[in-house]
Amino acid sequence: MILNTPIDMHLHLREGKMLRDVIPYTINQFAAAVIMPNLVPPVDNRQRLESYKEEILANSENFTPLMNVFMREYTEDELLDLAEDIFAIKLYPAGITTNSEGGVKSIENIYPVLEIMQELGIPLSVHGETNGFVLDREREFAVVYEKLARDFPKLKIIMEHVGTADLLGLLEEYENLYATVTLHHLLLTLDDLAGGMLNPHFFCKPIIKTPADKLKIQEYVKKGHKKVMFGSDSAPHTIKNKLKGAAGVFSAPVILPALAEFFEGDIETFQKFISDNARENFNIEVPERKIELIEEEWTAPYIVGEVKPMWAGKKFRYKVL
Amino acid sequence: MILNTPIDMHLHLREGKMLRDVIPYTINQFAAAVIMPNLVPPVDNRQRLESYKEEILANSENFTPLMNVFMREYTEDELLDLAEDIFAIKLYPAGITTNSEGGVKSIENIYPVLEIMQELGIPLSVHGETNGFVLDREREFAVVYEKLARDFPKLKIIMEHVGTADLLGLLEEYENLYATVTLHHLLLTLDDLAGGMLNPHFFCKPIIKTPADKLKIQEYVKKGHKKVMFGSDSAPHTIKNKLKGAAGVFSAPVILPALAEFFEGDIETFQKFISDNARENFNIEVPERKIELIEEEWTAPYIVGEVKPMWAGKKFRYKVL
């Protein structure tokens, strides 16, 4: 099976040794990826953006990093300067997930920024959760998505890592809302995290939810919904930090083998989900690259640097060549 | 504040070193406790019952262990022999929680045992969860509680560690259903386990659930509902095993200080919840013992043997004398 130019629309690569450890697993499977900016300090200025992009390029080949910057109250000049070199600006409500302490406290504060983004055609990427009860956070955030979608009808807004079925309904109601779906929200539920022994390696924000949520997400992905795109949210943490409770699933190594099983030979829909929808929705132009999967038993790595991957040691029916 | 003869209606003491490490924290606060039998091998015969009770007595003073045995297909002779020396028989659906692999696979198999228990007046203690989705397991088990309550109208059945509000409604519908409530289901929700960093020390079966469930449980406890009794389900695991995902909250050290804050001076209701309801519902006769709490800052222990207690290091306004 050959995939054309797979793009991971939501990826955490970290920096330094961690980046060097994990990036080979993405490059092996993806032609491009949208790189999240929640480092310490965040990627939120030209200098940091360039040095981070250089670090990624220095550690990759035939791979296009689509850079995001961290939302703050940017000036118009800053945005004009950044526009050409970024894919989107990532909005984290303050304190919601890993390194989001410096996030946005009130949406109104960034309305001037959103206004300019809309004019310049810079998409908005959103971690959509409130500070409410962990299972309700995405549902409660829906009103914010709706307000943003109405107030900025020409701004393309990406609801990242959708884990709550209700959010998918918004895709039909608002032309300018899009969604990314992770491997873990597509294939897991809270049972995988806490149904047997507690498994910290499946703990992430937003939390994996109910069987009903999973089924609805699968339905949207299986019908090849045009506005639904793959974004892994692969987020490596050291085993030590995972055992301290850090949120994030390092899914990068197993993505295409797991998705190949999920799509069961429906390569056409797989291709849309993994690349075409994203490229068409956002006019992404990156060098084309073919990725081949063969039907051959393959075992997910047990460890990558200091990180335990999702489904470590699990056997898959497909292998990336 | 003086409590008369507090009884913990659901306690895991383990064996050997672990028992010796944890039992002082119960004896200090309780005159008696119902001791759970899910050891390896389980407490399910006279010999094991006697040796376990002896071990507990050898490590305690002024304390009455009310022994439970593990449900299996006991003969009438066995039950006649055990009846005088046990408080109840504990039913674990197979594979549901710690050391429950040898539990009951089909309720019908134990109908003859339940028949005899009903005749002999031996209560039935139940871990009420199905093998369904982790948040639905107690709700799904309600039909089993209802069937048991209808089929054995004179058998006293205890719904242990209720974490789902719906189960409480059954207390009104069926005269022979009772409930125990733990400290963690009374005071915590899934947010405490997985709302911020993942906290394995709040992971238990049944899992702590939603704010609505917690509020309903608090409502029943605060109104001093006669059929609602305190049962800690305090369940120590070594830190090592907790980090491997073992289910259980070691709440024993903080129970009375935490409940004293919860009841905010309503000693009458506190007394019912912690002792009187249980003694009246089950005609429990144990030597009376007064436990005094004073208003003085007290810090929960950081570590007990190899176990991290619930709320380790937290400051409380009440101290057990």
Boltz contact constraints between the chains, C-beta under 6 A:
constraints:
  - contact:
      token1: [A, 133]
      token2: [B, 191]
      max_distance: 6.0
  - contact:
      token1: [A, 133]
      token2: [B, 211]
      max_distance: 6.0
  - contact:
      token1: [A, 134]
      token2: [B, 190]
      max_distance: 6.0
  - contact:
      token1: [A, 134]
      token2: [B, 191]
      max_distance: 6.0
  - contact:
      token1: [A, 134]
      token2: [B, 194]
      max_distance: 6.0
  - contact:
      token1: [A, 134]
      token2: [B, 195]
      max_distance: 6.0
  - contact:
      token1: [A, 190]
      token2: [B, 134]
      max_distance: 6.0
  - contact:
      token1: [A, 191]
      token2: [B, 133]
      max_distance: 6.0
  - contact:
      token1: [A, 191]
      token2: [B, 134]
      max_distance: 6.0
  - contact:
      token1: [A, 194]
      token2: [B, 134]
      max_distance: 6.0
  - contact:
      token1: [A, 194]
      token2: [B, 207]
      max_distance: 6.0
  - contact:
      token1: [A, 195]
      token2: [B, 134]
      max_distance: 6.0
  - contact:
      token1: [A, 197]
      token2: [B, 245]
      max_distance: 6.0
  - contact:
      token1: [A, 198]
      token2: [B, 200]
      max_distance: 6.0
  - contact:
      token1: [A, 198]
      token2: [B, 203]
      max_distance: 6.0
  - contact:
      token1: [A, 198]
      token2: [B, 245]
      max_distance: 6.0
  - contact:
      token1: [A, 200]
      token2: [B, 198]
      max_distance: 6.0
  - contact:
      token1: [A, 203]
      token2: [B, 198]
      max_distance: 6.0
  - contact:
      token1: [A, 207]
      token2: [B, 194]
      max_distance: 6.0
  - contact:
      token1: [A, 211]
      token2: [B, 133]
      max_distance: 6.0
  - contact:
      token1: [A, 243]
      token2: [B, 243]
      max_distance: 6.0
  - contact:
      token1: [A, 245]
      token2: [B, 197]
      max_distance: 6.0
  - contact:
      token1: [A, 245]
      token2: [B, 198]
      max_distance: 6.0
